[in-house]
Amino acid sequence: MNKSELVAKIAEGADITKASAGRALDSLIQSITAELAGGGEVALVGFGTYKVNDRAARTGRNPQTGAEIQISAAKVPAFKAGKVLKDTVNV
């Protein structure tokens, strides 16, 4: 499912226009992004939790030359599915 299909599903389920559903989805994405950028986390009970994890610096290899390279530390967004979502998927 892509974004336009998701917007259509939201519009149908909430009995609103596709334009309104698109704005609502964009607002949700912007809100989650802003919270994660600020170092917070977003917990949607029953669905899951979005948070930021720290990934340590490490040594990697260039696959073409085999030379070792240093990969710097980074903050990476992560999603952990909630129990309800896991149970629904594993029916």
N, C-alpha and C positions, 0 to 999 in steps of 0.2 A: 504494500500500500504506500503510495506517495502522498505528498502534502495535499494536493488538490483532492484526492480521494478521501483523505482524512477530513478535510474541511467539509466535503459533501456529506459524510457520515455524521459529523457533529451537527450540521445544519438540519439534517433529517431528524436526528434524535432529539434535538432541543427545540424543534419547530421554529427555527429562525432562518434568516436569509444566509446564503453562502458568504456574502460580504461580511455580515456580522460574525459568522463563525470563523472566517479567516482572520478578522481583527482580534477575536478572542484568542485564537491559537497563537497568533503572533505575540500578543500580550503575555500569554503564559510562557512562551519560549524566552522572551526578553526578561521576564521576572526571574525565571530560573537562572538564566545566564548571569544576570546582575548579582544575584545572591551568591552564586558560586565564585564569581570574580572577586567578591568581597571576602571570600574565605568561609562563607557560611555553608549550610546544607539545607536542602528542601526535603521534608518528609511528607509523603502522601500516604496516609494510613490505608493499608490494604493493597496499595499499588507498589510502592517502593520508595527508596531514598536516593536522592542525588547528592553527591558530596565531592570534595576535592581530595585526592590522595597525593602524597609526596613520593616521587620516584627518585631513588638514590642515583648518584653518578655511577657509571660503570664503564668497563672496557669492552669494546666490540671489535668486530673485524670487517674490513672492507671485503665483500665477497669476490670482487674482481682480482684484487692484488694479494689478499690475505694479510695485509698490513693491519696492525692493531690501531684502533682509534679510540679516543676518549669521548664518551657520550655524557653530556652534562646532565645534572640533576634537573628535574622538571616537576611541575604540578600538573596532574592529569585528572580530568573529570571522570567520575565513576558512578555507576548506577547499581544498586543492590535491590533486587526484586523482593517485594513483600510476600508474606505467606499466602494471602488470598490469590495474588497473581500466579505464584508458583503452583498452587493447588489447581487453579483453573486451567493452566497450560498442561498439567500432567494428568488430565482426566482420561 
